[in-house]
Amino acid sequence: MAYLAKIGLIEGFPNGTFRGNQPVTRYQAAEIFYRLLTGGLITKLSQKGLRVVVRGMQQVSSELAALMAQVKTLSGTTAAQQAEITALTDRINAMNANDQSAQLLADFASLKSKVDSLKAAQSQDQRQTQTLAKQVAALTGEVKTIEQVQAQAQAQAKAAASAPATPAPAPKINTSKFATKSELSDALSGYVTKSELAALQKQVDQLKAQVATLASQASLHKQNTTLTSRISGIQGEVTTLQSEVKSLQKQLGQMQANLESQAPSATTSTSPSAPATTVVLPAGSSQPSTSSSGPNAYLGVSGGYPLSTSAGSFASNLSAGVEFGLHQVFAGFGLRGGVSYNPTSKAINGEVNATYQLAKGTISPYIGLGGGLTDSAAASGSGNALDFYADGILGASYQLFGNFGLFAELNPRYYFSANGTGHGTGFNVGLRAGLQYSF
């Protein structure tokens, strides 16, 4: 099989196989014999091989004849196609020789340039036509305006001729029809002189200046009115507050009177067997007391330390604060406010407490109850956060000299939230001590 393929008698199938186990069709045998005859290989066969080929060709003679006819037809078709290709080639060469295509292209380019020029000229003519139309419309409007002015002048002249004893009213001219001051001046020239027009223009300018001045004065008057109304509002609020203060003072006086009427009177026993006894009335009574009144307000500076925490060093837990309060506000109770700051955690505490002084002397114990809030770095790590707490006070003050004294106190505190990092959670106890000035 390889030898037959090598000499060109067989080609095999497109996938490279010969399928030797399949029988050869009559058409395939005819094609093999045709290649043998046309390829000049038949002269190389032996007598025995030649006889085998002749018998095979006799068996497929009809198919071989048909195959040769097809080859002849294809050869004729190929010759005709070759003749057509040759003719087309000759025509193309002739066209190139005459350079007709190049001339056509040149003519087309020239024609296109002329068309573009005509289009541009037409567009320019259209723009010029539109501009002229606008100018004609403007001139028509001006002519109509002049005709109207002339008609008004004629009507005025007729009115003056018919009633010479009565002065004719000034004609009403629609000034919106004039585009410029010069047009309006020309229209009015038939009724007034230029000097009169100049005087009128001067009066108009003066009126404009007066209007501007009045507008400025009106703006200032409006601002003054606003300030006056604000001052009146503040004065009303002050009056209201004064009346409320007077009402509170009246209520306080009535409550003191009620306390005095309910308290037992201070009496001195006349019994010979009982020594004289002085009864001290409750705080706020107008009766004499064994304790002096003294200053009521005080201001203090302090340092604080949380006893319920062990985190950090001693110095990092210290805080500084300021307190301000009144010993007596109502019925023996006082009021105190304070602010403290921890430089390490940058936490700020603000609180308000109601206080009650248990005794007054060189050492004065007191208690208090209130609440406050802490502003510290947020536990989430973004910005600051607020936490509210309730706290108590258990302390005592010691009078040093004059109005100066020392104080120390325990501050139990309970936090309702833990949004910040500048304090403990839940219940905490702190210690606070400092210097106090009463006045």
C-alpha positions as CSV (number, residue, x, y, z in Angstrom):
1,M,0.0,0.0,0.0
2,A,2.8,2.3,0.8
3,Y,4.4,1.7,-2.6
4,L,1.2,2.3,-4.5
5,A,0.7,5.6,-2.6
6,K,4.3,6.6,-3.2
7,I,4.0,6.1,-7.1
8,G,0.6,8.0,-7.0
9,L,-1.9,5.2,-7.9
10,I,-3.8,5.6,-4.6
11,E,-4.1,8.5,-2.1
12,G,-6.0,7.0,0.8
13,F,-8.7,8.6,2.9
14,P,-8.4,12.2,4.4
15,N,-7.6,10.8,7.9
16,G,-4.4,9.1,6.4
17,T,-5.8,5.5,6.4
18,F,-6.2,3.1,3.4
19,R,-8.8,0.7,4.8
20,G,-7.3,-2.3,3.2
21,N,-9.9,-4.7,4.6
22,Q,-12.7,-3.0,2.7
23,P,-13.5,-4.0,-1.0
24,V,-12.6,-1.5,-3.8
25,T,-15.5,0.0,-5.6
26,R,-15.7,0.0,-9.4
27,Y,-15.3,3.8,-9.5
28,Q,-12.2,3.6,-7.3
29,A,-10.7,0.8,-9.5
30,A,-11.5,2.9,-12.6
31,E,-9.6,5.9,-11.1
32,I,-6.6,3.7,-10.3
33,F,-6.5,2.4,-13.9
34,Y,-6.9,5.9,-15.2
35,R,-3.9,7.1,-13.2
36,L,-1.9,4.1,-14.4
37,L,-2.6,5.0,-18.1
38,T,-2.1,8.7,-17.8
39,G,0.9,8.5,-15.5
40,G,3.1,6.5,-17.9
41,L,3.5,3.6,-15.3
42,I,1.9,1.0,-17.6
43,T,5.1,0.6,-19.6
44,K,6.9,-0.6,-16.5
45,L,4.6,-3.6,-16.0
46,S,5.5,-7.2,-16.9
47,Q,3.5,-9.2,-19.3
48,K,1.6,-10.9,-16.5
49,G,0.9,-7.6,-14.8
50,L,-0.2,-6.1,-18.1
51,R,-2.7,-9.0,-18.6
52,V,-4.1,-8.4,-15.1
53,V,-4.5,-4.7,-15.8
54,V,-6.2,-5.3,-19.1
55,R,-8.8,-7.7,-17.5
56,G,-9.4,-5.2,-14.7
57,M,-9.9,-2.4,-17.2
58,Q,-12.4,-4.6,-19.2
59,Q,-14.4,-5.1,-16.0
60,V,-14.6,-1.4,-15.2
61,S,-14.6,-0.1,-18.8
62,S,-17.9,1.8,-18.5
63,E,-16.8,3.6,-15.3
64,L,-13.4,4.3,-16.9
65,A,-15.0,5.8,-20.0
66,A,-17.2,8.0,-17.8
67,L,-14.3,9.2,-15.8
68,M,-12.3,10.1,-18.9
69,A,-15.3,12.0,-20.2
70,Q,-15.5,14.0,-17.0
71,V,-11.8,14.8,-17.2
72,K,-12.2,16.0,-20.7
73,T,-15.1,18.2,-19.8
74,L,-13.2,19.7,-16.9
75,S,-10.3,20.3,-19.2
76,G,-12.5,22.2,-21.6
77,T,-14.1,24.3,-18.8
78,T,-10.6,25.2,-17.5
79,A,-9.5,26.3,-21.0
80,A,-12.6,28.5,-21.4
81,Q,-12.1,30.1,-17.9
82,Q,-8.5,30.7,-18.8
83,A,-9.5,32.4,-22.0
84,E,-12.0,34.7,-20.0
85,I,-9.3,35.6,-17.5
86,T,-6.9,36.5,-20.3
87,A,-9.5,38.7,-21.9
88,L,-10.2,40.5,-18.5
89,T,-6.5,41.0,-18.0
90,D,-6.2,42.6,-21.4
91,R,-9.1,45.0,-20.7
92,I,-7.6,46.0,-17.3
93,N,-4.3,46.7,-19.0
94,A,-6.0,48.8,-21.6
95,M,-7.8,50.8,-18.9
96,N,-4.5,51.4,-17.1
97,A,-2.9,52.4,-20.3
98,N,-5.6,55.0,-21.0
99,D,-5.7,56.1,-17.3
100,Q,-9.5,56.5,-17.5
101,S,-10.1,55.5,-13.9
102,A,-7.7,58.2,-12.6
103,Q,-9.4,60.8,-14.8
104,L,-12.8,59.8,-13.4
105,L,-11.6,60.1,-9.8
106,A,-10.2,63.5,-10.6
107,D,-13.4,64.7,-12.2
108,F,-15.4,63.4,-9.2
109,A,-13.2,65.2,-6.7
110,S,-13.6,68.5,-8.7
111,L,-17.3,68.1,-8.9
112,K,-17.5,67.4,-5.1
113,S,-15.5,70.5,-4.4
114,K,-17.9,72.6,-6.5
115,V,-20.9,71.2,-4.7
116,D,-19.4,72.0,-1.3
117,S,-18.6,75.6,-2.4
118,L,-22.2,76.0,-3.6
119,K,-23.6,74.7,-0.3
120,A,-21.3,77.1,1.7
121,A,-22.5,80.1,-0.5
122,Q,-26.1,79.1,0.0
123,S,-25.7,78.9,3.8
124,Q,-24.1,82.4,3.8
125,D,-26.9,83.7,1.6
126,Q,-29.5,82.3,4.1
127,R,-27.7,84.0,7.0
128,Q,-27.6,87.3,5.2
129,T,-31.3,87.0,4.3
130,Q,-32.2,86.3,8.0
131,T,-30.1,89.4,9.1
132,L,-31.8,91.6,6.5
133,A,-35.2,90.3,7.6
134,K,-34.5,91.3,11.2
135,Q,-33.3,94.7,10.1
136,V,-36.4,95.2,8.0
137,A,-38.6,94.2,10.9
138,A,-36.8,96.7,13.2
139,L,-37.2,99.5,10.6
140,T,-40.9,98.6,10.3
141,G,-41.3,99.0,14.0
142,E,-39.6,102.3,14.0
143,V,-41.8,103.6,11.2
144,K,-44.9,102.5,13.1
145,T,-43.6,104.4,16.1
146,I,-43.0,107.5,14.1
147,E,-46.5,107.3,12.5
148,Q,-48.1,106.9,16.0
149,V,-46.1,110.0,17.3
150,Q,-47.2,112.0,14.2
151,A,-50.8,110.9,14.7
152,Q,-50.7,112.0,18.3
153,A,-49.2,115.4,17.2
154,Q,-51.9,115.9,14.7
155,A,-54.6,115.1,17.2
156,Q,-53.0,117.5,19.7
157,A,-53.0,120.2,17.0
158,K,-56.6,119.7,16.2
159,A,-57.6,119.8,19.9
160,A,-55.6,123.1,20.3
161,A,-57.3,124.6,17.2
162,S,-60.8,123.7,18.4
163,A,-60.3,125.0,22.0
164,P,-57.7,127.7,22.0
165,A,-58.7,129.2,25.3
166,T,-58.3,125.9,27.2
167,P,-54.7,124.6,27.4
168,A,-54.5,121.1,26.0
169,P,-53.3,118.4,28.4
170,A,-49.9,116.9,27.8
171,P,-50.0,114.0,25.4
172,K,-49.5,110.5,26.9
173,I,-46.7,108.9,25.1
174,N,-45.9,105.2,25.6
175,T,-42.2,105.4,26.4
176,S,-41.8,101.6,26.2
177,K,-41.9,101.8,22.5
178,F,-38.6,103.7,22.3
179,A,-35.4,101.7,22.5
180,T,-33.1,104.6,23.5
181,K,-33.3,108.0,25.3
182,S,-32.4,109.7,22.0
183,E,-35.4,108.3,20.3
184,L,-37.7,109.4,23.2
185,S,-36.0,112.9,23.1
186,D,-36.7,113.2,19.4
187,A,-40.3,112.2,19.9
188,L,-40.8,114.8,22.6
189,S,-39.0,117.6,20.7
190,G,-42.3,118.6,19.1
191,Y,-43.9,119.3,22.5
192,V,-41.1,120.6,24.8
193,T,-37.7,122.2,24.2
194,K,-34.4,120.6,24.9
195,S,-33.8,122.9,27.9
196,E,-37.1,121.8,29.4
197,L,-36.2,118.2,28.8
198,A,-32.8,118.8,30.6
199,A,-34.5,120.4,33.6
200,L,-37.0,117.5,33.8
201,Q,-34.0,115.0,33.6
202,K,-32.3,116.9,36.4
203,Q,-35.5,116.7,38.6
204,V,-35.7,113.0,37.8
205,D,-32.1,112.4,38.9
206,Q,-32.8,114.4,42.1
207,L,-35.8,112.3,42.9
208,K,-33.8,109.1,42.3
209,A,-31.2,110.3,44.8
210,Q,-33.9,111.1,47.4
211,V,-35.5,107.7,46.9
212,A,-32.1,106.0,47.5
213,T,-31.6,108.1,50.7
214,L,-35.1,107.2,51.9
215,A,-34.4,103.5,51.2
216,S,-31.2,103.7,53.3
217,Q,-33.0,105.4,56.1
218,A,-35.9,102.9,55.9
219,S,-33.3,100.0,56.2
220,L,-31.7,101.7,59.3
221,H,-35.2,102.3,60.8
222,K,-36.1,98.7,60.2
223,Q,-32.9,97.5,62.0
224,N,-33.5,99.9,64.9
225,T,-37.1,98.6,65.1
226,T,-35.8,95.0,65.3
227,L,-33.3,95.9,68.0
228,T,-36.0,97.8,69.9
229,S,-38.3,94.8,69.7
230,R,-35.5,92.5,71.0
231,I,-34.8,94.8,73.9
232,S,-38.5,95.0,74.7
233,G,-38.6,91.2,74.7
234,I,-35.6,90.9,77.0
235,Q,-37.1,93.5,79.3
236,G,-40.3,91.5,79.4
237,E,-38.4,88.4,80.3
238,V,-36.6,90.2,83.0
239,T,-39.9,91.5,84.4
240,T,-41.3,88.0,84.4
241,L,-38.3,86.6,86.2
242,Q,-38.5,89.4,88.8
243,S,-42.1,88.6,89.4
244,E,-41.3,84.9,89.7
245,V,-38.5,85.7,92.2
246,K,-40.9,87.8,94.3
247,S,-43.4,85.0,94.2
248,L,-40.8,82.5,95.4
249,Q,-39.7,84.9,98.1
250,K,-43.3,85.2,99.3
251,Q,-43.8,81.4,99.3
252,L,-40.5,81.0,101.3
253,G,-41.8,83.6,103.8
254,Q,-45.0,81.7,104.2
255,M,-43.2,78.4,104.7
256,Q,-41.0,80.0,107.4
257,A,-44.0,81.3,109.1
258,N,-45.6,77.9,109.0
259,L,-42.5,76.3,110.5
260,E,-42.3,78.9,113.3
261,S,-46.0,78.4,114.1
262,Q,-45.5,74.6,114.3
263,A,-42.2,74.7,116.3
264,P,-42.4,74.8,120.2
265,S,-41.7,78.2,121.7
266,A,-38.5,78.8,123.6
267,T,-39.4,79.0,127.3
268,T,-37.6,79.3,130.6
269,S,-38.9,77.2,133.5
270,T,-39.8,79.0,136.7
271,S,-39.9,75.9,138.8
272,P,-37.4,76.1,141.7
273,S,-36.4,72.5,141.4
274,A,-35.5,72.7,137.6
275,P,-32.6,74.8,136.3
276,A,-33.2,77.2,133.4
277,T,-33.1,75.4,130.0
278,T,-32.8,77.0,126.6
279,V,-34.5,75.2,123.7
280,V,-32.8,75.6,120.2
281,L,-35.4,75.9,117.5
282,P,-34.9,74.1,114.1
283,A,-32.9,75.8,111.3
284,G,-34.7,78.6,109.6
285,S,-36.5,79.7,112.7
286,S,-36.4,83.4,113.6
287,Q,-35.9,82.6,117.3
288,P,-32.4,82.8,118.7
289,S,-30.1,79.8,118.2
290,T,-26.9,78.7,120.0
291,S,-25.1,78.6,116.6
292,S,-24.2,81.6,114.6
293,S,-25.3,82.0,111.0
294,G,-21.9,82.7,109.3
295,P,-21.2,82.7,105.5
296,N,-23.6,80.8,103.4
297,A,-21.6,80.4,100.1
298,Y,-18.4,78.5,99.6
299,L,-15.9,77.7,96.9
300,G,-13.4,74.8,96.9
301,V,-10.6,73.2,95.0
302,S,-10.0,69.5,95.5
303,G,-8.2,66.3,94.4
304,G,-9.9,63.0,93.9
305,Y,-8.8,59.3,93.8
306,P,-11.0,56.3,93.0
307,L,-10.7,53.7,95.8
308,S,-12.5,50.9,93.9
309,T,-10.0,50.6,91.0
310,S,-6.5,49.2,90.8
311,A,-5.8,49.8,87.2
312,G,-2.9,52.1,86.4
313,S,-0.5,54.0,88.7
314,F,-1.5,56.2,91.6
315,A,-0.8,59.4,89.6
316,S,-2.8,58.3,86.6
317,N,-5.9,57.9,88.7
318,L,-5.7,61.4,90.3
319,S,-8.2,64.0,89.2
320,A,-8.5,67.8,90.0
321,G,-11.8,69.5,90.7
322,V,-13.7,72.7,91.6
323,E,-16.8,72.9,93.8
324,F,-19.2,75.7,94.5
325,G,-22.2,75.7,96.7
326,L,-24.6,77.1,99.3
327,H,-24.9,75.8,102.8
328,Q,-28.5,76.9,103.2
329,V,-31.0,77.0,100.3
330,F,-34.3,75.7,101.7
331,A,-35.4,74.2,105.0
332,G,-31.8,73.4,106.1
333,F,-30.8,71.9,102.8
334,G,-28.0,73.2,100.6
335,L,-26.9,72.9,97.0
336,R,-23.5,72.1,95.5
337,G,-22.2,71.7,92.0
338,G,-18.7,70.5,90.9
339,V,-16.5,69.7,87.9
340,S,-13.4,67.4,87.9
341,Y,-10.9,66.4,85.3
342,N,-8.5,63.5,85.0
343,P,-5.4,64.5,82.8
344,T,-4.5,60.9,82.1
345,S,-7.8,59.6,80.8
346,K,-9.0,63.1,79.8
347,A,-12.4,62.3,81.5
348,I,-14.5,65.3,82.6
349,N,-17.1,64.8,85.4
350,G,-19.9,67.2,86.2
351,E,-22.3,66.7,89.0
352,V,-25.0,68.5,91.2
353,N,-25.8,67.4,94.7
354,A,-28.3,68.4,97.4
355,T,-26.5,68.6,100.8
356,Y,-27.5,68.7,104.4
357,Q,-25.2,69.9,107.2
358,L,-25.6,67.6,110.2
359,A,-23.9,70.1,112.6
360,K,-22.0,73.4,112.4
361,G,-18.8,74.2,114.3
362,T,-15.1,73.8,114.0
363,I,-15.8,70.4,112.4
364,S,-19.0,70.3,110.4
365,P,-20.2,66.9,109.1
366,Y,-22.5,66.8,106.1
367,I,-24.2,64.4,103.7
368,G,-25.4,64.8,100.1
369,L,-27.2,63.0,97.3
370,G,-27.3,63.8,93.5
371,G,-26.1,62.8,90.1
372,G,-23.9,63.7,87.2
373,L,-22.4,62.7,84.0
374,T,-18.9,61.7,82.7
375,D,-17.5,62.7,79.3
376,S,-14.7,60.4,78.2
377,A,-13.2,58.5,75.3
378,A,-15.8,56.1,73.8
379,A,-15.3,52.4,74.4
380,S,-16.0,51.8,70.7
381,G,-12.8,53.8,69.9
382,S,-14.5,56.5,67.9
383,G,-14.9,60.0,69.6
384,N,-16.2,60.6,73.1
385,A,-19.2,59.2,75.0
386,L,-21.4,60.3,77.9
387,D,-22.3,58.1,81.0
388,F,-24.8,59.2,83.7
389,Y,-24.4,58.2,87.3
390,A,-26.0,58.7,90.7
391,D,-23.7,59.6,93.7
392,G,-23.7,60.3,97.4
393,I,-21.6,62.4,99.7
394,L,-20.4,61.6,103.2
395,G,-17.9,64.2,104.5
396,A,-16.8,66.8,107.0
397,S,-15.2,70.2,106.8
398,Y,-12.6,71.7,109.3
399,Q,-12.3,75.4,109.9
400,L,-8.6,76.5,109.8
401,F,-8.7,80.3,110.3
402,G,-11.0,83.0,109.1
403,N,-13.1,81.8,106.3
404,F,-10.6,79.1,105.1
405,G,-11.1,75.4,105.9
406,L,-10.3,71.9,104.8
407,F,-12.7,69.2,103.7
408,A,-12.6,65.5,103.0
409,E,-15.4,63.2,101.8
410,L,-16.3,59.8,100.5
411,N,-18.2,59.7,97.2
412,P,-20.0,56.4,96.4
413,R,-21.1,56.5,92.8
414,Y,-23.2,54.2,90.6
415,Y,-22.9,54.3,86.7
416,F,-26.0,53.5,84.7
417,S,-24.0,52.9,81.5
418,A,-20.5,52.1,80.3
419,N,-20.2,53.9,77.0
420,G,-16.9,55.6,77.9
421,T,-13.5,54.4,79.2
422,G,-12.8,57.1,81.8
423,H,-14.5,55.4,84.8
424,G,-15.3,52.1,86.3
425,T,-18.5,50.2,85.7
426,G,-21.4,49.8,88.1
427,F,-20.7,50.8,91.7
428,N,-17.6,52.8,92.5
429,V,-16.2,54.6,95.7
430,G,-13.9,57.6,95.5
431,L,-12.1,59.9,98.0
432,R,-12.0,63.6,97.6
433,A,-10.2,66.3,99.8
434,G,-9.3,69.9,99.3
435,L,-9.3,73.5,100.5
436,Q,-12.5,75.5,101.0
437,Y,-13.3,79.2,101.2
438,S,-16.6,80.5,102.6
439,F,-18.0,83.9,101.9
